[in-house]
Structures are given as structure tokens and as C-alpha cells.
């Protein structure tokens, strides 16, 4: 039995495989930030003398920081490490997308 695939079908399959598994949801990130982040980083992510600003942080930098808190390579804040470990990849992506929109 021979399987043949037309070029358009092959192209469509490749596009689907190359597409990101999850497009970040800024609104979901904002909602999660209101629950988890504002107590320390403030409503606008500007931080203060005790907590760093995260507003305007790039998605890459935010994601890297969260992963480092999760895996223990970033140890500046035990509280932040504890909070980061509660988050999954989708939640981190959503938070990163939200904070990247703030100035």
C-alpha cells in the first residue's frame, strides 16, 4: 500500500507542527498577576524599594527569571522561588506577555 501526500497537505502539516503550542493570553496574565504578583510588585508592576520592577520586562527575560527561580539557579528571593514553583509554563507565558505590555 502506497501513501502519497499532496504538496499542499504536506505544507499544511509542517505549518501545524511548527506553530507554537500556546499563544500567550495577556488577559489571563493580567488576571493571574492580580492574584499572585501585585502584593509585591504593585498593580502596575513598577515594584518599589524592596521588590524589582517587572513592567516592560521582555518575555524572554521574564520567562528566564521564572525558570531560574523554579530550578533553583536564581536564589535572591526564597519567596519568589516558592511562588514561581506554583506556576506552569502556560501561566508563566501569560504573565510574561502581560508584563511585557506594561511601560
SVG drawing of the C-alpha trace seen along z (x, -y; Angstrom):
<svg xmlns="http://www.w3.org/2000/svg" viewBox="-8 -53 30 55">
<polyline fill="none" stroke="black" stroke-width="0.4" points="0.0,0.0 1.5,-3.3 0.8,-6.6 1.0,-9.7 0.6,-13.2 -0.1,-16.2 2.3,-19.1 -0.4,-21.4 -1.3,-18.7 2.4,-18.3 2.9,-22.0 -0.2,-22.3 1.1,-19.5 4.5,-21.2 2.9,-24.5 0.9,-22.9 3.9,-21.2 5.9,-24.5 3.2,-26.6 3.7,-27.4 1.8,-25.1 0.3,-28.0 -0.2,-31.6 0.1,-33.7 -3.0,-35.2 -2.4,-38.8 -5.8,-39.0 -5.2,-35.7 -1.8,-37.0 -3.3,-40.2 -5.9,-38.2 -3.1,-35.9 -1.0,-38.9 -3.8,-40.5 -4.0,-37.3 -0.3,-36.5 2.0,-39.4 0.5,-42.7 1.2,-42.4 4.9,-42.7 5.4,-44.2 2.4,-46.6 -0.7,-47.0 1.4,-48.3 4.5,-46.1 6.6,-49.1 7.9,-47.5 9.4,-49.5 12.5,-49.7 12.0,-46.1 10.7,-44.5 12.0,-44.9 10.0,-46.4 8.8,-43.8 6.7,-46.1 8.0,-46.3 10.3,-43.3 10.8,-41.3 9.0,-38.0 12.4,-36.2 13.9,-37.9 10.7,-37.3 10.5,-33.6 14.2,-33.0 13.9,-34.5 10.9,-32.4 12.5,-29.2 15.6,-30.1 13.5,-30.5 11.8,-27.2 15.0,-25.2 17.0,-26.9 19.6,-28.7 18.2,-32.0 18.2,-32.3 17.8,-36.0 14.3,-35.6 13.1,-32.5 9.5,-33.9 9.8,-34.4 11.2,-30.8 8.2,-29.5 5.7,-31.5 7.4,-30.6 7.2,-26.9 3.4,-27.1 3.3,-28.2 3.1,-26.1 4.6,-27.0 1.3,-28.4 0.9,-30.6 4.4,-31.9 3.9,-32.7 0.7,-34.6 2.3,-36.6 5.3,-37.3 3.1,-38.5 1.1,-40.7 4.1,-42.4 5.8,-42.9 2.8,-45.1 3.3,-47.5 5.5,-50.5"/>
</svg>
